[in-house]
């Protein structure tokens, strides 16, 4: 066993919310010990090499996280399974033999454990994201929007189809993705339900929906002046979503309702109609009632 190596992170280039990022050789990365609370790497490894870590190398595999403690010790927060596979020659190596390490600082081991848990939770959908990236590459699909290009559509996809992305389900939706990609959607505006509705509407109505989504994408402030009773459907969508955002409402129950409402607003816009503005004292309960009145989106796969 090699001696534990302390990595000096003081020279790391500072980036927002992190201590720093360092490009590190695989040899150096191997030397960093695993975090104590890491789950069963061997068990994860046996499953991963048959699923999301099989096949050719993907760029997302070379992005890892570490934590630095006050005593100077550094531990891996993720990438344990990839590291084991690289060392055993069963997982495709980064072509340049390097990884990009995002280094976080923690004031105590307890703080490091909380950070490790949060990263582990965020990584739970990583396999599906990698799969989408691979499907794009296989089909020769080139998208410009970062969160679409990286495969960050898995939750919306599951809402649309009821299943993780597959080559069969991706092929008919590529034109719809390209239509939405052309408006350069902002990720903060396109939460799961909104993105699902955008893809569905582009699938059913083609480029005719671009003006709606482009206008919605550009709204900076959804507030409407007093006395305004009717507003454009994209303003109505922005109003309702803003109120949902303020109360931090998310989850499997709300996103389908948001998707149905958003899709209904697209249809209303295509008909040249308007929608009642929210009253200034509107509550989230009233918004939910509005959502529940809307019919479900059509199935994009026709089944």
Phi and psi restraints in degrees (value plus and minus 20) as a CYANA .aco file:
   2 UNK   PHI     -89.4   -49.4
   2 UNK   PSI     130.0   170.0
   3 UNK   PHI     -84.8   -44.8
   3 UNK   PSI     127.8   167.8
   4 UNK   PHI     -82.3   -42.3
   4 UNK   PSI     110.0   150.0
   5 UNK   PHI    -125.4   -85.4
   5 UNK   PSI     109.6   149.6
   6 UNK   PHI    -109.8   -69.8
   6 UNK   PSI     101.7   141.7
   7 UNK   PHI    -113.3   -73.3
   7 UNK   PSI     106.7   146.7
   8 UNK   PHI     -98.4   -58.4
   8 UNK   PSI      94.3   134.3
   9 UNK   PHI    -123.5   -83.5
   9 UNK   PSI     -14.8    25.2
  10 UNK   PHI     -86.3   -46.3
  10 UNK   PSI     -46.2    -6.2
  11 UNK   PHI    -109.2   -69.2
  11 UNK   PSI     -18.0    22.0
  12 UNK   PHI     -81.6   -41.6
  12 UNK   PSI     122.4   162.4
  13 UNK   PHI     -91.8   -51.8
  13 UNK   PSI     103.1   143.1
  14 UNK   PHI     -88.6   -48.6
  14 UNK   PSI     120.0   160.0
  15 UNK   PHI    -153.5  -113.5
  15 UNK   PSI     140.2   180.2
  16 UNK   PHI     -77.0   -37.0
  16 UNK   PSI     114.0   154.0
  17 UNK   PHI      49.0    89.0
  17 UNK   PSI     -24.4    15.6
  18 UNK   PHI    -141.2  -101.2
  18 UNK   PSI     140.9   180.9
  19 UNK   PHI     -88.8   -48.8
  19 UNK   PSI     -62.5   -22.5
  20 UNK   PHI     157.1   197.1
  20 UNK   PSI     154.3   194.3
  21 UNK   PHI    -146.1  -106.1
  21 UNK   PSI     120.6   160.6
  22 UNK   PHI    -154.3  -114.3
  22 UNK   PSI     118.2   158.2
  23 UNK   PHI    -104.2   -64.2
  23 UNK   PSI     106.2   146.2
  24 UNK   PHI    -151.8  -111.8
  24 UNK   PSI     120.7   160.7
  25 UNK   PHI     -87.6   -47.6
  25 UNK   PSI     134.3   174.3
  26 UNK   PHI     -79.2   -39.2
  26 UNK   PSI     -56.6   -16.6
  27 UNK   PHI     -78.6   -38.6
  27 UNK   PSI     -65.6   -25.6
  28 UNK   PHI     -86.3   -46.3
  28 UNK   PSI     -60.3   -20.3
  29 UNK   PHI     -83.5   -43.5
  29 UNK   PSI     -58.9   -18.9
  30 UNK   PHI     -80.8   -40.8
  30 UNK   PSI     -51.1   -11.1
  31 UNK   PHI     -92.7   -52.7
  31 UNK   PSI     -40.2    -0.2
  32 UNK   PHI     -94.7   -54.7
  32 UNK   PSI     106.5   146.5
  33 UNK   PHI     -89.1   -49.1
  33 UNK   PSI     134.6   174.6
  34 UNK   PHI     -88.5   -48.5
  34 UNK   PSI     129.3   169.3
  35 UNK   PHI     -88.0   -48.0
  35 UNK   PSI     124.9   164.9
  36 UNK   PHI     -80.3   -40.3
  36 UNK   PSI     -53.6   -13.6
  37 UNK   PHI    -107.4   -67.4
  37 UNK   PSI     -12.0    28.0
  38 UNK   PHI     -79.6   -39.6
  38 UNK   PSI     117.2   157.2
  39 UNK   PHI     -92.1   -52.1
  39 UNK   PSI    -196.9  -156.9
  40 UNK   PHI     -83.2   -43.2
  40 UNK   PSI      75.4   115.4
  41 UNK   PHI     -83.3   -43.3
  41 UNK   PSI     -61.5   -21.5
  42 UNK   PHI     -81.2   -41.2
  42 UNK   PSI     -62.5   -22.5
  43 UNK   PHI     -84.7   -44.7
  43 UNK   PSI     -64.6   -24.6
  44 UNK   PHI     -83.3   -43.3
  44 UNK   PSI     -58.6   -18.6
  45 UNK   PHI     -82.5   -42.5
  45 UNK   PSI     -65.2   -25.2
  46 UNK   PHI     -80.6   -40.6
  46 UNK   PSI     -56.2   -16.2
  47 UNK   PHI     -97.1   -57.1
  47 UNK   PSI     -61.7   -21.7
  48 UNK   PHI     -85.7   -45.7
  48 UNK   PSI     -59.0   -19.0
  49 UNK   PHI     -90.0   -50.0
  49 UNK   PSI     -32.5     7.5
  50 UNK   PHI    -118.1   -78.1
  50 UNK   PSI     -30.0    10.0
  51 UNK   PHI    -146.3  -106.3
  51 UNK   PSI    -126.9   -86.9
  52 UNK   PHI     -94.2   -54.2
  52 UNK   PSI     -32.7     7.3
  53 UNK   PHI    -127.7   -87.7
  53 UNK   PSI      -1.4    38.6
  54 UNK   PHI    -114.3   -74.3
  54 UNK   PSI     144.6   184.6
  55 UNK   PHI      65.0   105.0
  55 UNK   PSI    -188.4  -148.4
  56 UNK   PHI     -88.5   -48.5
  56 UNK   PSI     138.3   178.3
  57 UNK   PHI     -80.4   -40.4
  57 UNK   PSI     119.6   159.6
  58 UNK   PHI    -137.0   -97.0
  58 UNK   PSI     121.0   161.0
  59 UNK   PHI     -76.2   -36.2
  59 UNK   PSI     -51.6   -11.6
  60 UNK   PHI     -85.8   -45.8
  60 UNK   PSI     -39.9     0.1
  61 UNK   PHI     -87.8   -47.8
  61 UNK   PSI     -42.3    -2.3
  62 UNK   PHI    -113.0   -73.0
  62 UNK   PSI      -4.9    35.1
  63 UNK   PHI    -131.6   -91.6
  63 UNK   PSI      99.7   139.7
  64 UNK   PHI    -154.9  -114.9
  64 UNK   PSI     149.2   189.2
  65 UNK   PHI    -148.4  -108.4
  65 UNK   PSI     127.3   167.3
  66 UNK   PHI    -159.2  -119.2
  66 UNK   PSI     140.8   180.8
  67 UNK   PHI    -143.4  -103.4
  67 UNK   PSI     117.3   157.3
  68 UNK   PHI    -129.4   -89.4
  68 UNK   PSI     108.5   148.5
  69 UNK   PHI    -118.5   -78.5
  69 UNK   PSI     143.6   183.6
  70 UNK   PHI     -77.5   -37.5
  70 UNK   PSI     -47.6    -7.6
  71 UNK   PHI    -101.5   -61.5
  71 UNK   PSI     -17.3    22.7
  72 UNK   PHI      74.7   114.7
  72 UNK   PSI     -28.5    11.5
  73 UNK   PHI     -95.0   -55.0
  73 UNK   PSI     128.9   168.9
  74 UNK   PHI    -149.0  -109.0
  74 UNK   PSI     118.4   158.4
  75 UNK   PHI    -151.4  -111.4
  75 UNK   PSI     128.5   168.5
  76 UNK   PHI     -88.0   -48.0
  76 UNK   PSI     115.9   155.9
  77 UNK   PHI    -120.2   -80.2
  77 UNK   PSI     -46.1    -6.1
  78 UNK   PHI    -171.8  -131.8
  78 UNK   PSI    -194.4  -154.4
  79 UNK   PHI      59.5    99.5
  79 UNK   PSI     -11.9    28.1
  80 UNK   PHI     -83.3   -43.3
  80 UNK   PSI     -64.0   -24.0
  81 UNK   PHI     -86.5   -46.5
  81 UNK   PSI     -63.5   -23.5
  82 UNK   PHI     -81.5   -41.5
  82 UNK   PSI     -62.4   -22.4
  83 UNK   PHI     -79.7   -39.7
  83 UNK   PSI     -65.3   -25.3
  84 UNK   PHI     -81.7   -41.7
  84 UNK   PSI     -62.5   -22.5
  85 UNK   PHI     -86.5   -46.5
  85 UNK   PSI     -59.3   -19.3
  86 UNK   PHI     -84.3   -44.3
  86 UNK   PSI     -63.0   -23.0
  87 UNK   PHI     -86.8   -46.8
  87 UNK   PSI     -51.0   -11.0
  88 UNK   PHI    -113.8   -73.8
  88 UNK   PSI     -23.2    16.8
  89 UNK   PHI      55.2    95.2
  89 UNK   PSI       1.9    41.9
  90 UNK   PHI    -125.5   -85.5
  90 UNK   PSI     -28.1    11.9
  91 UNK   PHI    -143.8  -103.8
  91 UNK   PSI     117.7   157.7
  92 UNK   PHI     -77.6   -37.6
  92 UNK   PSI     111.5   151.5
  93 UNK   PHI    -100.6   -60.6
  93 UNK   PSI     131.9   171.9
  94 UNK   PHI     -77.1   -37.1
  94 UNK   PSI     111.6   151.6
  95 UNK   PHI     -76.1   -36.1
  95 UNK   PSI     -53.4   -13.4
  96 UNK   PHI    -113.3   -73.3
  96 UNK   PSI     -16.6    23.4
  97 UNK   PHI      49.2    89.2
  97 UNK   PSI       5.3    45.3
  98 UNK   PHI    -153.6  -113.6
  98 UNK   PSI     138.1   178.1
  99 UNK   PHI    -146.0  -106.0
  99 UNK   PSI     133.9   173.9
 100 UNK   PHI    -117.4   -77.4
 100 UNK   PSI      97.6   137.6
 101 UNK   PHI    -125.2   -85.2
 101 UNK   PSI      98.4   138.4
 102 UNK   PHI    -107.9   -67.9
 102 UNK   PSI      98.6   138.6
 103 UNK   PHI    -126.7   -86.7
 103 UNK   PSI     103.1   143.1
 104 UNK   PHI    -126.4   -86.4
 104 UNK   PSI     130.6   170.6
 105 UNK   PHI    -125.6   -85.6
 105 UNK   PSI     122.4   162.4
 106 UNK   PHI    -152.7  -112.7
 106 UNK   PSI     119.7   159.7
 107 UNK   PHI    -100.6   -60.6
 107 UNK   PSI     -33.2     6.8
 108 UNK   PHI    -176.0  -136.0
 108 UNK   PSI     147.3   187.3
 109 UNK   PHI     -85.2   -45.2
 109 UNK   PSI     -54.3   -14.3
 110 UNK   PHI     -84.1   -44.1
 110 UNK   PSI     -62.8   -22.8
 111 UNK   PHI     -83.3   -43.3
 111 UNK   PSI     -57.6   -17.6
 112 UNK   PHI     -85.1   -45.1
 112 UNK   PSI     -56.6   -16.6
 113 UNK   PHI     -86.8   -46.8
 113 UNK   PSI     -61.0   -21.0
 114 UNK   PHI     -81.9   -41.9
 114 UNK   PSI     -62.7   -22.7
 115 UNK   PHI     -83.7   -43.7
 115 UNK   PSI     -62.3   -22.3
 116 UNK   PHI     -81.9   -41.9
 116 UNK   PSI     -62.2   -22.2
 117 UNK   PHI     -83.6   -43.6
 117 UNK   PSI     -60.0   -20.0
 118 UNK   PHI     -87.5   -47.5
 118 UNK   PSI     -58.9   -18.9
 119 UNK   PHI     -90.2   -50.2
 119 UNK   PSI     -59.2   -19.2
 120 UNK   PHI     -82.4   -42.4
 120 UNK   PSI     -59.5   -19.5
 121 UNK   PHI     -86.0   -46.0
 121 UNK   PSI     -63.7   -23.7
 122 UNK   PHI     -84.9   -44.9
 122 UNK   PSI     -47.2    -7.2
 123 UNK   PHI    -100.9   -60.9
 123 UNK   PSI     -26.2    13.8
 124 UNK   PHI     -82.9   -42.9
 124 UNK   PSI     -47.9    -7.9
 125 UNK   PHI    -120.1   -80.1
 125 UNK   PSI      -9.8    30.2
 126 UNK   PHI     -85.2   -45.2
 126 UNK   PSI     -57.2   -17.2
 127 UNK   PHI     -79.3   -39.3
 127 UNK   PSI     -62.5   -22.5
 128 UNK   PHI     -86.2   -46.2
 128 UNK   PSI     -57.8   -17.8
 129 UNK   PHI     -84.0   -44.0
 129 UNK   PSI     -64.3   -24.3
 130 UNK   PHI     -79.7   -39.7
 130 UNK   PSI     -58.5   -18.5
 131 UNK   PHI     -83.6   -43.6
 131 UNK   PSI     -62.9   -22.9
 132 UNK   PHI     -82.0   -42.0
 132 UNK   PSI     -63.6   -23.6
 133 UNK   PHI     -76.9   -36.9
 133 UNK   PSI     -63.4   -23.4
 134 UNK   PHI     -85.6   -45.6
 134 UNK   PSI     -58.0   -18.0
 135 UNK   PHI     -85.6   -45.6
 135 UNK   PSI     -61.3   -21.3
 136 UNK   PHI     -74.7   -34.7
 136 UNK   PSI     -69.2   -29.2
 137 UNK   PHI     -83.3   -43.3
 137 UNK   PSI     -60.3   -20.3
 138 UNK   PHI     -83.3   -43.3
 138 UNK   PSI     -55.8   -15.8
 139 UNK   PHI    -109.6   -69.6
 139 UNK   PSI     -25.4    14.6
 140 UNK   PHI      51.8    91.8
 140 UNK   PSI       9.4    49.4
 141 UNK   PHI    -105.7   -65.7
 141 UNK   PSI     106.9   146.9
 142 UNK   PHI    -142.1  -102.1
 142 UNK   PSI      89.4   129.4
 143 UNK   PHI    -126.1   -86.1
 143 UNK   PSI     131.0   171.0
 144 UNK   PHI    -114.9   -74.9
 144 UNK   PSI     -48.1    -8.1
 145 UNK   PHI     -96.6   -56.6
 145 UNK   PSI     103.7   143.7
 146 UNK   PHI     -72.6   -32.6
 146 UNK   PSI     -68.4   -28.4
 147 UNK   PHI     -94.3   -54.3
 147 UNK   PSI     -42.4    -2.4
 148 UNK   PHI     -99.7   -59.7
 148 UNK   PSI     -61.2   -21.2
 149 UNK   PHI     -84.1   -44.1
 149 UNK   PSI     -56.1   -16.1
 150 UNK   PHI    -100.0   -60.0
 150 UNK   PSI     -23.2    16.8
 151 UNK   PHI      71.4   111.4
 151 UNK   PSI      -4.0    36.0
 152 UNK   PHI     -99.1   -59.1
 152 UNK   PSI      27.9    67.9
 153 UNK   PHI    -145.2  -105.2
 153 UNK   PSI      -7.6    32.4
 154 UNK   PHI     -83.3   -43.3
 154 UNK   PSI     -60.3   -20.3
 155 UNK   PHI     -87.1   -47.1
 155 UNK   PSI     -62.6   -22.6
 156 UNK   PHI     -83.9   -43.9
 156 UNK   PSI     -58.3   -18.3
 157 UNK   PHI     -83.5   -43.5
 157 UNK   PSI     -63.2   -23.2
 158 UNK   PHI     -85.2   -45.2
 158 UNK   PSI     -55.5   -15.5
 159 UNK   PHI     -84.8   -44.8
 159 UNK   PSI     -58.6   -18.6
 160 UNK   PHI     -91.4   -51.4
 160 UNK   PSI     -62.2   -22.2
 161 UNK   PHI    -134.0   -94.0
 161 UNK   PSI     -34.0     6.0
 162 UNK   PHI      59.3    99.3
 162 UNK   PSI     -12.3    27.7
 163 UNK   PHI    -172.2  -132.2
 163 UNK   PSI     140.5   180.5
 164 UNK   PHI     -82.4   -42.4
 164 UNK   PSI     138.3   178.3
 165 UNK   PHI     -81.8   -41.8
 165 UNK   PSI     120.9   160.9
 166 UNK   PHI    -153.5  -113.5
 166 UNK   PSI     145.9   185.9
 167 UNK   PHI     -79.6   -39.6
 167 UNK   PSI     -61.1   -21.1
 168 UNK   PHI     -83.2   -43.2
 168 UNK   PSI     -60.6   -20.6
 169 UNK   PHI    -100.8   -60.8
 169 UNK   PSI     -44.4    -4.4
 170 UNK   PHI     -94.9   -54.9
 170 UNK   PSI     -60.4   -20.4
 171 UNK   PHI     -72.0   -32.0
 171 UNK   PSI     -71.1   -31.1
 172 UNK   PHI     -89.8   -49.8
 172 UNK   PSI     -36.2     3.8
 173 UNK   PHI    -118.7   -78.7
 173 UNK   PSI     -22.9    17.1
 174 UNK   PHI     -76.8   -36.8
 174 UNK   PSI     -67.2   -27.2
 175 UNK   PHI     -78.1   -38.1
 175 UNK   PSI     -57.7   -17.7
 176 UNK   PHI     -85.6   -45.6
 176 UNK   PSI     -63.2   -23.2
 177 UNK   PHI     -80.6   -40.6
 177 UNK   PSI     -60.5   -20.5
 178 UNK   PHI     -86.6   -46.6
 178 UNK   PSI     -55.8   -15.8
 179 UNK   PHI     -83.5   -43.5
 179 UNK   PSI     -64.9   -24.9
 180 UNK   PHI     -90.1   -50.1
 180 UNK   PSI     -57.8   -17.8
 181 UNK   PHI     -79.1   -39.1
 181 UNK   PSI     -54.1   -14.1
 182 UNK   PHI     -86.0   -46.0
 182 UNK   PSI     -38.7     1.3
 183 UNK   PHI    -113.0   -73.0
 183 UNK   PSI     -17.1    22.9
 184 UNK   PHI      32.5    72.5
 184 UNK   PSI      41.8    81.8
 185 UNK   PHI     -81.4   -41.4
 185 UNK   PSI     119.5   159.5
 186 UNK   PHI    -105.5   -65.5
 186 UNK   PSI     109.4   149.4
 187 UNK   PHI     -78.8   -38.8
 187 UNK   PSI     -56.7   -16.7
 188 UNK   PHI     -88.1   -48.1
 188 UNK   PSI     -41.8    -1.8
 189 UNK   PHI    -106.8   -66.8
 189 UNK   PSI     -40.6    -0.6
 190 UNK   PHI    -135.0   -95.0
 190 UNK   PSI      48.9    88.9
 191 UNK   PHI     -85.0   -45.0
 191 UNK   PSI     157.8   197.8
 192 UNK   PHI     -72.1   -32.1
 192 UNK   PSI     -72.0   -32.0
 193 UNK   PHI     -84.8   -44.8
 193 UNK   PSI     -58.8   -18.8
 194 UNK   PHI     -87.5   -47.5
 194 UNK   PSI     -65.2   -25.2
 195 UNK   PHI     -83.7   -43.7
 195 UNK   PSI     -59.6   -19.6
 196 UNK   PHI     -81.2   -41.2
 196 UNK   PSI     -63.8   -23.8
 197 UNK   PHI     -86.5   -46.5
 197 UNK   PSI     -57.4   -17.4
 198 UNK   PHI     -83.2   -43.2
 198 UNK   PSI     -66.4   -26.4
 199 UNK   PHI     -84.0   -44.0
 199 UNK   PSI     -64.2   -24.2
 200 UNK   PHI     -82.3   -42.3
 200 UNK   PSI     -62.9   -22.9
 201 UNK   PHI     -88.9   -48.9
 201 UNK   PSI     -55.7   -15.7
 202 UNK   PHI     -89.7   -49.7
 202 UNK   PSI     -51.5   -11.5
 203 UNK   PHI     -87.9   -47.9
 203 UNK   PSI     -61.8   -21.8
 204 UNK   PHI    -105.7   -65.7
 204 UNK   PSI     -47.5    -7.5
 205 UNK   PHI    -145.9  -105.9
 205 UNK   PSI     -17.1    22.9
 206 UNK   PHI      43.4    83.4
 206 UNK   PSI    -171.0  -131.0
 207 UNK   PHI     -87.5   -47.5
 207 UNK   PSI     -28.1    11.9
 208 UNK   PHI     -84.4   -44.4
 208 UNK   PSI     -38.2     1.8
 209 UNK   PHI    -108.3   -68.3
 209 UNK   PSI     -27.9    12.1
 210 UNK   PHI     -79.2   -39.2
 210 UNK   PSI     -62.6   -22.6
 211 UNK   PHI     -78.5   -38.5
 211 UNK   PSI     -58.9   -18.9
 212 UNK   PHI     -82.6   -42.6
 212 UNK   PSI     -73.0   -33.0
 213 UNK   PHI     -90.0   -50.0
 213 UNK   PSI     -51.1   -11.1
 214 UNK   PHI     -85.9   -45.9
 214 UNK   PSI     -63.6   -23.6
 215 UNK   PHI     -84.9   -44.9
 215 UNK   PSI     -63.7   -23.7
 216 UNK   PHI     -81.8   -41.8
 216 UNK   PSI     -61.5   -21.5
 217 UNK   PHI     -82.9   -42.9
 217 UNK   PSI     -47.6    -7.6
 218 UNK   PHI    -112.1   -72.1
 218 UNK   PSI     -26.8    13.2
 219 UNK   PHI     -89.1   -49.1
 219 UNK   PSI     100.3   140.3
 220 UNK   PHI    -114.2   -74.2
 220 UNK   PSI     -55.6   -15.6
 221 UNK   PHI    -153.6  -113.6
 221 UNK   PSI      92.7   132.7
 222 UNK   PHI     -99.6   -59.6
 222 UNK   PSI     -19.7    20.3
 223 UNK   PHI     -85.6   -45.6
 223 UNK   PSI     121.0   161.0
 224 UNK   PHI    -136.5   -96.5
 224 UNK   PSI     121.3   161.3
 225 UNK   PHI     -82.5   -42.5
 225 UNK   PSI     136.5   176.5
 226 UNK   PHI     -83.2   -43.2
 226 UNK   PSI     126.5   166.5
 227 UNK   PHI      67.9   107.9
 227 UNK   PSI     -28.1    11.9
 228 UNK   PHI    -103.3   -63.3
 228 UNK   PSI     101.2   141.2
 229 UNK   PHI    -118.3   -78.3
 229 UNK   PSI     -56.1   -16.1
 230 UNK   PHI    -140.6  -100.6
 230 UNK   PSI     116.7   156.7
 231 UNK   PHI    -154.4  -114.4
 231 UNK   PSI     148.5   188.5
 232 UNK   PHI     -87.3   -47.3
 232 UNK   PSI     132.4   172.4
 233 UNK   PHI     -78.0   -38.0
 233 UNK   PSI     -55.0   -15.0
 234 UNK   PHI     -91.2   -51.2
 234 UNK   PSI     -51.5   -11.5
 235 UNK   PHI     -86.9   -46.9
 235 UNK   PSI     -60.0   -20.0
 236 UNK   PHI     -82.1   -42.1
 236 UNK   PSI     -62.7   -22.7
 237 UNK   PHI     -82.1   -42.1
 237 UNK   PSI     -65.5   -25.5
 238 UNK   PHI     -82.1   -42.1
 238 UNK   PSI     -60.0   -20.0
 239 UNK   PHI     -80.2   -40.2
 239 UNK   PSI     -70.9   -30.9
 240 UNK   PHI     -85.2   -45.2
 240 UNK   PSI     -62.5   -22.5
 241 UNK   PHI     -87.4   -47.4
 241 UNK   PSI     -55.7   -15.7
 242 UNK   PHI     -81.0   -41.0
 242 UNK   PSI     -62.0   -22.0
 243 UNK   PHI     -87.2   -47.2
 243 UNK   PSI     -60.2   -20.2
 244 UNK   PHI     -81.6   -41.6
 244 UNK   PSI     -61.0   -21.0
 245 UNK   PHI     -83.5   -43.5
 245 UNK   PSI     -60.6   -20.6
 246 UNK   PHI     -81.3   -41.3
 246 UNK   PSI     -51.3   -11.3
 247 UNK   PHI    -117.5   -77.5
 247 UNK   PSI     -10.5    29.5
 248 UNK   PHI      36.4    76.4
 248 UNK   PSI      21.1    61.1
 249 UNK   PHI    -107.8   -67.8
 249 UNK   PSI      99.6   139.6
 250 UNK   PHI    -163.3  -123.3
 250 UNK   PSI     150.6   190.6
 251 UNK   PHI     108.4   148.4
 251 UNK   PSI     153.3   193.3
 252 UNK   PHI     -83.7   -43.7
 252 UNK   PSI     -45.6    -5.6
 253 UNK   PHI     -98.8   -58.8
 253 UNK   PSI     -58.3   -18.3
 254 UNK   PHI    -105.2   -65.2
 254 UNK   PSI     -53.7   -13.7
 255 UNK   PHI     -82.1   -42.1
 255 UNK   PSI     -61.4   -21.4
 256 UNK   PHI     -81.5   -41.5
 256 UNK   PSI     -56.2   -16.2
 257 UNK   PHI     -86.3   -46.3
 257 UNK   PSI     -61.4   -21.4
 258 UNK   PHI     -81.4   -41.4
 258 UNK   PSI     -63.5   -23.5
 259 UNK   PHI     -81.0   -41.0
 259 UNK   PSI     -64.0   -24.0
 260 UNK   PHI     -82.8   -42.8
 260 UNK   PSI     -62.8   -22.8
 261 UNK   PHI     -84.9   -44.9
 261 UNK   PSI     -65.2   -25.2
 262 UNK   PHI     -81.2   -41.2
 262 UNK   PSI     -62.9   -22.9
 263 UNK   PHI     -83.5   -43.5
 263 UNK   PSI     -61.1   -21.1
 264 UNK   PHI     -82.7   -42.7
 264 UNK   PSI     -56.7   -16.7
 265 UNK   PHI     -87.0   -47.0
 265 UNK   PSI     -55.1   -15.1
 266 UNK   PHI     -81.6   -41.6
 266 UNK   PSI     -66.0   -26.0
 267 UNK   PHI     -82.0   -42.0
 267 UNK   PSI     -60.5   -20.5
 268 UNK   PHI     -83.1   -43.1
 268 UNK   PSI     -60.9   -20.9
 269 UNK   PHI     -85.3   -45.3
 269 UNK   PSI     -59.8   -19.8
 270 UNK   PHI     -84.0   -44.0
 270 UNK   PSI     -46.5    -6.5
 271 UNK   PHI    -107.0   -67.0
 271 UNK   PSI     -22.2    17.8
 272 UNK   PHI      54.1    94.1
 272 UNK   PSI       2.7    42.7
 273 UNK   PHI    -120.0   -80.0
 273 UNK   PSI     148.4   188.4
 274 UNK   PHI    -135.1   -95.1
 274 UNK   PSI     154.9   194.9
 275 UNK   PHI    -155.0  -115.0
 275 UNK   PSI     126.2   166.2
 276 UNK   PHI     -79.5   -39.5
 276 UNK   PSI     113.3   153.3
 277 UNK   PHI     -92.2   -52.2
 277 UNK   PSI     129.8   169.8
 278 UNK   PHI     -87.0   -47.0
 278 UNK   PSI     122.8   162.8
 279 UNK   PHI     -93.0   -53.0
 279 UNK   PSI     135.7   175.7
 280 UNK   PHI     -83.7   -43.7
 280 UNK   PSI     -44.4    -4.4
 281 UNK   PHI    -121.5   -81.5
 281 UNK   PSI       2.1    42.1
 282 UNK   PHI     -82.4   -42.4
 282 UNK   PSI     126.1   166.1
 283 UNK   PHI    -130.8   -90.8
 283 UNK   PSI     145.4   185.4
 284 UNK   PHI     -82.5   -42.5
 284 UNK   PSI     -55.7   -15.7
 285 UNK   PHI     -79.0   -39.0
 285 UNK   PSI     -59.8   -19.8
 286 UNK   PHI     -86.2   -46.2
 286 UNK   PSI     -58.2   -18.2
 287 UNK   PHI     -83.3   -43.3
 287 UNK   PSI     -64.5   -24.5
 288 UNK   PHI     -81.5   -41.5
 288 UNK   PSI     -59.7   -19.7
 289 UNK   PHI     -81.3   -41.3
 289 UNK   PSI     -60.0   -20.0
 290 UNK   PHI     -80.1   -40.1
 290 UNK   PSI     -65.4   -25.4
 291 UNK   PHI     -79.8   -39.8
 291 UNK   PSI     -63.9   -23.9
 292 UNK   PHI     -88.8   -48.8
 292 UNK   PSI     -37.5     2.5
 293 UNK   PHI     -96.5   -56.5
 293 UNK   PSI     -37.2     2.8
 294 UNK   PHI    -102.2   -62.2
 294 UNK   PSI     121.0   161.0
 295 UNK   PHI     -89.7   -49.7
 295 UNK   PSI     136.4   176.4
 296 UNK   PHI     -87.9   -47.9
 296 UNK   PSI     131.0   171.0
 297 UNK   PHI     -81.4   -41.4
 297 UNK   PSI     131.6   171.6
 298 UNK   PHI     -90.3   -50.3
 298 UNK   PSI     134.2   174.2
 299 UNK   PHI     -89.6   -49.6
 299 UNK   PSI     109.4   149.4
 300 UNK   PHI     -97.0   -57.0
 300 UNK   PSI     -35.5     4.5
 301 UNK   PHI    -123.9   -83.9
 301 UNK   PSI     -18.1    21.9
 302 UNK   PHI      49.7    89.7
 302 UNK   PSI       5.0    45.0
